[in-house]
Amino acid sequence: MSRRPRLTEQVHARLAAHLRGGDRAVDATAGNGHDTLFLARQVGGQGQVWAFDVQSQALMATRKRLQQAGLADRVNLVHAGHQALSRHLPATTLGQVKAVVFNLGYLPGGDHALITRPETTLAALNSAWEALAPAGVISLMIYRGHPGGAAEFDAVADWCRSRGIEPEAPDGPARSPKAPIWWLLTRCGTRDVQPDAGGAPAASSAG
């Protein structure tokens, strides 16, 4: 029997179908830099990636990973929570970003008390949706097993319903109420710009 691909492998396979050389992409939760490195490889030398995190530990790990791969020049590392996305992306990226990646929860190997929170995650989603190009995607890995995780999932689900967005669950329904769930949100048609919701600084998470 063949091995079932890990969720991260499935995420990268789907995103690879959306990204080409020269594209722009965002890692909203840089974490340990795995997704940032993947995005940097996908966009090529003419592309650009913005990676956000409030924890210096996460940005240091991400920078090291990028430098080891020789791809640091493709990535703008931003020491800020993902709710600050709209303040750090150049105006020229509005409606041009092909993919935004979120890993919600806490930083693996870091302080588990520092977690992403509904109010800042929703602000980040508002900005990410504004930045997306038509047919662009938001990948949301939502971890629900830690304190606060279920409430964040509910808030994201409400946000999707309020915008009429039908999330795709490529890995199928979660196997238990506390299991992580992966949602893919695809932008169709023209942009409908919404105001940034603002909020307090968010913590970093997996990445």
C-alpha positions in Angstrom: 0.0 0.0 0.0 1.4 3.4 -0.9 2.0 6.0 1.8 -0.7 8.6 2.2 0.8 12.0 1.5 1.2 14.2 4.6 -1.0 17.3 4.7 1.9 19.6 4.1 2.8 17.6 1.0 -0.8 17.8 -0.3 -0.8 21.6 0.3 2.4 22.1 -1.6 1.2 19.9 -4.5 -2.0 22.0 -4.9 -0.3 25.3 -4.6 2.3 24.2 -7.2 -0.5 24.0 -9.7 -1.4 27.7 -9.1 2.1 29.2 -9.0 4.5 30.0 -11.9 7.8 31.8 -12.3 7.4 35.5 -11.7 4.4 35.2 -9.4 3.8 36.9 -6.1 2.9 34.9 -3.0 2.6 35.4 0.8 3.3 33.2 3.8 1.1 34.8 6.4 2.7 32.6 9.2 6.3 32.0 8.4 6.9 29.7 11.4 10.0 27.5 10.7 10.1 28.5 7.1 9.0 25.4 5.3 6.2 27.0 3.4 8.2 30.2 2.7 11.0 28.1 1.1 8.4 26.2 -1.0 6.9 29.5 -2.2 10.3 30.9 -3.0 11.1 27.9 -5.2 7.8 28.1 -7.0 7.9 31.8 -7.9 11.5 31.6 -9.3 14.0 34.4 -9.7 11.6 36.9 -11.1 9.0 36.3 -8.4 8.6 37.6 -4.9 7.4 36.3 -1.6 6.4 38.1 1.6 6.7 36.1 4.9 5.2 37.4 8.1 5.9 36.5 11.7 5.9 38.2 15.1 8.5 35.9 16.7 12.2 36.6 16.0 12.9 32.9 16.5 10.6 32.1 13.6 12.2 34.7 11.3 15.7 33.5 12.2 14.8 29.9 11.3 13.2 31.0 8.1 16.1 33.2 7.1 18.6 30.4 7.8 16.5 27.9 5.7 16.3 30.4 2.8 20.0 31.2 2.9 21.0 27.5 2.9 18.9 27.1 -0.3 20.3 30.3 -1.8 16.9 31.8 -2.1 16.9 34.6 0.5 16.8 37.3 -2.2 13.3 36.2 -3.3 11.7 36.7 0.1 10.8 39.8 2.1 10.8 38.8 5.8 8.4 40.9 7.8 8.6 41.1 11.6 4.9 41.7 12.2 1.7 39.8 12.7 -0.2 38.7 9.7 -2.9 41.2 10.4 -0.4 43.8 9.2 -0.3 42.2 5.8 -1.9 45.2 4.0 0.5 47.6 5.6 3.6 45.8 4.3 2.6 44.6 0.8 3.3 47.2 -1.9 0.3 48.8 -3.4 1.2 47.2 -6.7 0.5 43.8 -5.3 -3.2 44.5 -4.8 -5.1 42.0 -6.9 -1.9 40.4 -8.1 -1.0 37.8 -5.4 -1.5 34.2 -6.6 -1.3 32.4 -3.2 -1.4 33.1 0.5 -0.6 30.4 3.0 -1.8 30.3 6.6 -0.9 27.8 9.3 -2.9 28.7 12.3 -2.0 27.7 15.9 1.4 27.9 17.5 5.0 27.7 16.4 6.3 24.1 16.6 9.2 24.1 19.0 8.2 27.5 20.3 6.0 28.8 23.1 2.6 27.0 22.8 1.0 29.9 24.7 1.7 32.2 21.7 -1.1 31.3 19.2 -2.9 32.9 16.4 -6.2 34.5 17.4 -9.5 35.0 15.7 -9.5 38.8 15.7 -6.1 39.0 14.0 -6.6 36.1 11.7 -9.8 37.6 10.4 -8.0 40.9 9.8 -5.3 39.0 7.9 -7.9 37.1 5.8 -9.6 40.4 4.8 -6.3 41.7 3.6 -5.3 38.5 1.9 -8.6 38.3 0.0 -8.1 41.9 -1.2 -4.6 41.0 -2.4 -5.6 37.9 -4.3 -5.5 37.8 -8.1 -8.5 36.2 -9.9 -8.2 32.5 -9.5 -5.7 33.1 -6.6 -5.9 30.8 -3.6 -5.7 31.0 0.2 -4.5 27.8 1.9 -5.7 27.5 5.5 -4.3 24.8 7.7 -6.4 25.1 10.9 -5.2 23.3 14.0 -8.1 22.8 16.5 -6.6 20.7 19.2 -5.0 23.4 21.3 -6.9 25.9 23.6 -8.4 28.5 21.4 -8.1 26.5 18.2 -11.8 25.5 18.0 -12.9 29.1 18.5 -10.6 30.3 15.7 -11.9 27.6 13.4 -15.5 28.8 14.1 -14.5 32.4 13.4 -12.9 31.5 10.1 -16.0 29.5 9.1 -18.2 32.4 9.9 -16.0 34.7 7.9 -16.3 32.4 4.9 -20.1 32.3 5.2 -20.3 36.1 5.5 -18.5 36.5 2.2 -20.3 33.7 0.4 -17.1 31.7 0.1 -17.4 27.9 -0.1 -14.2 26.4 1.3 -12.8 23.3 -0.4 -11.5 20.6 1.9 -9.1 18.7 -0.4 -8.2 16.2 2.3 -11.8 15.6 3.1 -13.6 16.1 6.4 -11.6 16.1 9.6 -11.4 12.7 11.3 -12.2 14.1 14.7 -13.3 17.5 16.2 -9.7 18.2 17.3 -8.0 17.1 14.1 -6.4 19.7 11.9 -8.4 20.7 8.8 -7.2 22.1 5.5 -9.3 24.5 3.6 -8.6 26.0 0.2 -10.3 29.3 -0.7 -10.3 30.2 -4.4 -10.9 33.7 -5.7 -13.3 33.9 -8.6 -14.2 36.9 -10.7 -13.3 40.5 -9.8 -12.1 41.8 -6.5 -14.4 43.1 -3.9 -12.2 45.3 -1.7 -13.1 45.3 2.0 -11.5 47.5 4.8 -8.8 46.1 6.9 -10.2 45.0 10.3 -7.1 45.8 12.2 -6.4 44.2 15.6 -3.7 43.3 18.1 -0.5 41.6 17.2 -0.9 37.9 16.4 1.6 35.1 17.3 3.4 32.9 14.8 2.4 29.4 13.9 3.5 26.4 12.0 5.1 26.9 8.7 
